[in-house]
């Protein structure tokens, strides 16, 4: 396939939420989409389907579910039965609907869509900070236990964890399962970045142990991997029949997944495995480049080591307490996502899912802005 990820694809004036939200002299490194073309197989599938001029209701068919199940088995070595899989229009709507199953608890910093989904659905979410030792984040089970209430029914997990770029180990996932079992919780595992493994391995939560299998809803989707957030399609994996039926009743009103979305999903999971390997290889070099820039240009900055996703979590405040997302937007014309969105003010999240020319220019601007500040 040999995709040239260094090629700059101009997305301005395409109604792009990333590139058309700010004037042309700004560099957007915020919203979690990449600047890379999707796989050739997906593009070809969409163009072919668009050539038929009737765009009616669609039936996903076995090929979509079979392709998804085969992908999970190949990538993660775990089998998914057809009846476990539900097709939904997106993970955030799916999380919002799942929040109707009861009060939730989660760790922060965490993906803002995950944090906001239950609240916008009118349900409560308890937020507990992760334990942070020199930007190495781990789940604080003692703090979670202290915060939990008799009404708490759900634990929200993000793995790989956005924004800190952490992939949880099998041992850590087993600890989560043990905590959930102790408190009779259902685990909602948002795994939308699961294909973007830069080191280590991704383990779907439902495969961790018997409790996880029977008391979890695992969410996966091709959107982040194949740069498809505008063609939304997602899946839930729910092995437990009773829980699956409860969730299906809640998701009835989410609506059907459109015909182009189905075509994209089939092409992603059936025909684009090579794309994933090439993408993650390139993202790995970007991750290393970003870490090098941070170490050499901003040695006092604090940052995580990203093992999954294309996201870097950084604290520049050693150079000034006001060095947050607004500072860089105003003084460097570089747009990050601010820590507030993830429940942890002061930090910024850098999206390095772009080509190195843009990343290099962004760091030049950041350095100039900080020098001027000092």
N, C-alpha and C positions, 0 to 999 in steps of 0.2 A: 504493500500500500504506500509506504514511504511518504507520509504527509509532511509538508514543510510548515511546521508550526511557527517558524520565525517570520513567515510571510504576514504582512499586515493586511488584515481584511477591514476595509473602511465600512463601519456600520452607522456612520452619521447620516441623518436624513432618511432613516428607515423606521422611524417611530421607536427607536431603541430606548428602553428605559435607562440603559447605562450611558449611551453616547449622546442622546438628545435631551438629557435633563439639565445639562449645564452648557454654557457657551463653549465655543470650539477651542479656546485657549486653556481649558481645564483638562486634566487627565483623570478619568474616572477609574478608580480601583476599589469600588465599593461593592455593589450588588453582586451576589454570587452567581455570575454567569461568566463563561470564558469568552475570549475573542477569537476562538478557533472555529473553522467550519465543522459542521457535523460530519458524520461518516458519509462516504460516497454512496453506500448502500441506502442510507436513509434518504438522502437527497433524490436519488433515482426513484425510490419507492413513492415519494411524495409527488414528484413530477409526473410519474406514470399515472397515479391515481387522479391527479388534477386534469389529466387529459380526457377523462370521462366526465361529461358535463352534468351528470346528475349526482348531487351531493346529499343524498338522503340519509335516513337512519342506517346504522351499520350493526352487524353482528360480529363480535370479535372472532368467534370460531376457535376451534381447538388449537390452531397453529400458534396463536398468540400465547396461550397459557402453556403449551408444550415448549415453546421457545424460551419463555421465562423460566420455567422449571429446569430445563436443560442448562440454562445459564447459571442458575444458582448451584446446581450440582457440580458443574465443571469448575466454577470459580471458587466455591467454598466447600466442596466435598460433602455436601449434605443433600439428601433427597427431599423433595417437596411433593406431596400428593396433590393431585388436581383439585380435589374438593377443599383443600386448605386455602386456596387462592381466591381472593376477591379483587375485582377490577374497580378502581375508584378514579375520580377525576384529578386528584392531587393529594399530596401528603398533608399539607396544612389543613384543608377542609376535613380530611380524614381524622386528624388529631382533634379538631374542634368537635366533631361528632363523637369521637371516643370519650371526650371529656364528660359527656352525659352519663357515663357509667359511674361517676363518683368524683369526690374531691381528689386532687392530685398533689404530688410533691415532686420536686426535681432539684438538680444542682445548678448553680450559676458560677461563672458565665455560661450562657447557653443560647442557642439560636432563638432570635426574637420571635420568629413565627411560631415556634414551639411554646414559648412563654406566653404569647398573646392569644393563641388559638382558644384555649379553654376560657380565658377571661372574657373574650369577645363573645363566646357562646353562653356567657352568664354563669360560669362555674369558677370555682376557687382553685388556685394553684399556689402551694407553699414553696417558697424559694429558699434554698440553703446553700451557702457558699461552698465551693470545692476547697479542699485543703491545698494551699499553694506554698510549695517550698522551692524557692528560686526558679519560679515559672515552670515547675514540674507539678502538674495538677493531679490530684487523686480525690476520690470520693470520700467525704467525711461521714462515715456511717454513724458515728456517735452523735454528731450534730443532726443528722437526719432523724435518728431515733428520738432525740429530744424534741424535735419539731413536729413529729407526726401526731395526728389526733385520731380518735376513734372513728371519725368520718372519712379518713383518708383511705382511698380504694385503689389509687393508681400511682405508679412511678413512671415518670417520663425520662427516657434515656435517649441520648443522641450519640450515635456511634457509626462512623467516626464523628468525634465531638467537634461541632462548630460552635465557637470560633477558635478553639485552642489547638485544633488539628491532631487530636489524640485518637489513636485506635486502642480500644480496651483489649487487654489480654484475656485469655481464657480464664485465668485465675480471678481477675477482676470481675468478669462477667458472672462467674460462679458466686462471688461474694454478693453481687447485686441480686442474684437469684435467691441466695440464702436470706438476705435482708427482706426481700419480697415475701418469701415463704413465712418468715417469722411474723410478718405483719399482715399476711393474707392480702397481698397486693397483686394487681395485674400490671405487668410491665408493658408500656407502649414504647417500642424501640424504633426511632426514626433513623433509618439507615440509608438515606438518599445519597450519601457520598461513599457508599460501601465499595464501589469499584475503583475508587481513587486511592489505592494503597501504594504509598511510597516506600514503606518498609514495614516488616512484620506481616501479619495476616488479619483479614477481617473474618470474624466468626458471627454468623447470624444468631441473634439472641435465642430464638426458639430452639436452636440446636444444642444449647449449653448443657442442659440436664432435664430430668423428667419434670421438675416443677416449672422450669422456663417453658417447656413444650406445652404444658397444659394451662399456663396462666400468663400468656403474652399475646400481643398483637405486634407483628413485625411489619414495618413499612419500607418498601423499596420502590425505586423508580429510575428510569433512564435519564431524567432531566439534567442532572449535573454532569454525568459522564459524557453524554453526547451533545451537550449544549442545546437542550430542547425545552427550556422553561416556557416557551411560547406555544408548545405543542404538548400540553400537559397530559400525562398518563401515569398512573401509579398502581401499586399492588399491595394488598395486605396478605400476610401469611398467618393463618389462625388454625393451628391443629385441633384445638378443642372445639368439638361440635357445638356445645351449648353456648360457649362464648362467641363462636362464629355466628350463630343464629341471632344472638343478642345484638351483635355489631351490625349484621345485615339489616336488621329492623331499623337501626338508627341511621344507616346510610342510604335509605331508600330515596330520600329527596335530594341527594347530591347530583343527580342527573347522569345521563349517559356520556360515555367517552366518545368523542367524535371520530369520524371515519379516518381523517388524516392522522389523528393521534394513534389509532390502532395500527395503521400502516407503518408509522414511525416506530412503534413499539416492536412490531414483528421484525422489521429490518435491523433494529438495534440489537435485539437479543439473538436473532438467528444468523445475522450476516455481518456483524461488526466486532467480533471478538478481537481481531487484529488491531483495530482502532484503539481499543482500551490499552493494549500493551504499548503502543507507540505514544499515546497521550501520557500515560503515567511515567514513561521514561523521560519525556520532555519536562513534565512537571517536576520530576525529581531534580533535574538540572536547574530549574527555576527556583525551587526551594533552596538548593545549595547556594545559588547566586544571591538570593535575598538575605540568607544568613550571613554570607560573606560581607555584603554591603553593610549590614547592621553591625557586625563585629568591627570592621575596619573604620567605618565612617562615624559610627555612633556607639562607641564602646561602653558608654554608661546606660544605654537603652536596655530594657529587659524584654526578652521575647521567648516564646515557646519553640520547641523543636517539633516541626510538623511531620507526623508520620502518615497522615492521610488527609485528604481534601487538597485544595489549592489556596489555603487561607493561612495567613500569618498573624498572630496575636502579639501586639507590641505595646510597650509602655515607654514613651519618650520623656516622661515628666521629670527625669533626672536633669534635663536641660531647661526646665521651667515648668511650674505647676500648670501653666495655661496651654501647654503643648498637647492639645487634644484635637479632635477631628475638626473643630471650627478654626483652630489656629492654622492647620495645614490647608484648609480650604481657602482661607483668606490670604495667607502669606505665601503659599507655594502653588496655589491653584491645583492641588492634588486632592481628590475626594476619596476619603476612606469611609468605612462604616464606624460610627462611634460606639464606644463601650456601653453607653446607656441602653442601646438596642438589645444588648446581651445581659443586662442586669448588673453591669460592672462599669461604672463611669470612669473616664480618664484614659482607658486603653483605646487603641485603634485596631481595626482589623484590615489587613492589606490583602487584596485579592491578587495573587500572582499568576492567575490563569490567563496570561497574555504573553506577548513576545518580549524578548529581552531588551529590545530597543526602547520600548515604552517603560519597562521597569528601570532601566538605566537613567532615562530622562527624569523619571519620578524621583529617584534618589538624589540626582543632581539638584532638583528643585527643593527637596526637603533639606538637604545639606545647606544650601544657600539661605533658606528661610531661618534655619536654626542659627547659622553664623550671624545673620543680621539681628536676630533676637538677642544673642549674647553680646 
